[in-house]
Amino acid sequence: MLETAAVAIRPSVRDNGIMAIDDMLCMHCGACVGTCPTNAIFLNEVFLTFNEDCTQCGMCVKVCPVGAIDYPRGHKLATMK
């Protein structure tokens, strides 16, 4: 008898118009928090959030070791990749 393994469905990337975060990739390392010049990034036990102070400078995108942060849909830099 074959057993089927439970398949985890990856949630979509959260994109609230400020920045897009892939919660499945994020390692909660905090590199982005320390890099943000406006202190707009908050890391809690569950996920990463950005507030309205975010200027979309891209420092967090560059420093994330796993590529969990990206520009929101429709952002000019998101379409250039």
C-alpha positions in Angstrom: 0.0 0.0 0.0 1.4 3.4 -1.0 1.3 6.2 1.5 1.1 9.7 0.2 3.2 12.3 1.8 1.7 15.6 3.0 2.5 18.3 0.5 3.2 21.7 1.9 1.7 24.4 -0.2 3.9 27.4 -0.4 2.0 30.6 0.3 2.3 33.4 -2.2 4.7 36.2 -1.6 3.1 38.9 0.6 3.1 42.2 -1.4 1.5 45.1 0.4 2.7 47.7 -2.0 5.7 48.7 0.1 7.9 45.6 -0.4 7.3 42.0 -1.2 8.4 39.3 1.2 8.7 35.6 0.7 7.9 34.2 4.1 9.1 30.7 3.1 12.6 32.0 2.2 13.1 34.4 5.0 15.5 33.0 7.6 14.8 35.7 10.2 18.5 36.6 10.2 17.8 40.3 10.7 20.3 41.5 8.1 17.7 43.7 6.5 16.7 45.3 9.8 20.2 46.4 10.5 20.6 47.8 7.0 17.5 49.9 6.7 18.3 53.6 6.8 14.8 54.6 7.8 14.2 51.8 10.4 11.1 50.7 8.4 11.6 47.0 8.8 10.4 44.9 11.8 11.1 41.3 12.4 8.7 39.5 14.7 8.5 35.8 15.6 6.2 35.0 12.6 7.2 37.3 9.7 8.9 40.4 8.4 7.0 43.7 8.0 7.6 47.1 6.5 6.0 50.3 7.6 5.2 53.5 5.7 8.7 54.9 6.4 10.1 52.6 3.7 11.5 54.5 0.8 12.1 51.4 -1.4 15.8 52.2 -1.5 16.6 48.5 -2.0 19.3 48.1 0.7 17.3 45.2 2.2 17.0 43.6 -1.2 20.7 43.7 -1.7 21.6 42.5 1.8 19.2 39.6 2.0 21.3 36.4 1.8 18.4 34.3 0.4 16.5 36.8 -1.8 13.4 36.8 0.3 12.8 40.5 -0.2 11.9 42.2 -3.5 10.2 45.3 -4.8 6.4 45.2 -5.0 4.6 44.3 -8.2 4.5 47.2 -10.6 7.7 48.8 -9.2 10.1 49.7 -12.0 13.0 47.7 -10.5 10.8 44.6 -10.1 10.2 44.5 -13.9 13.9 45.0 -14.8 14.9 41.7 -13.3 
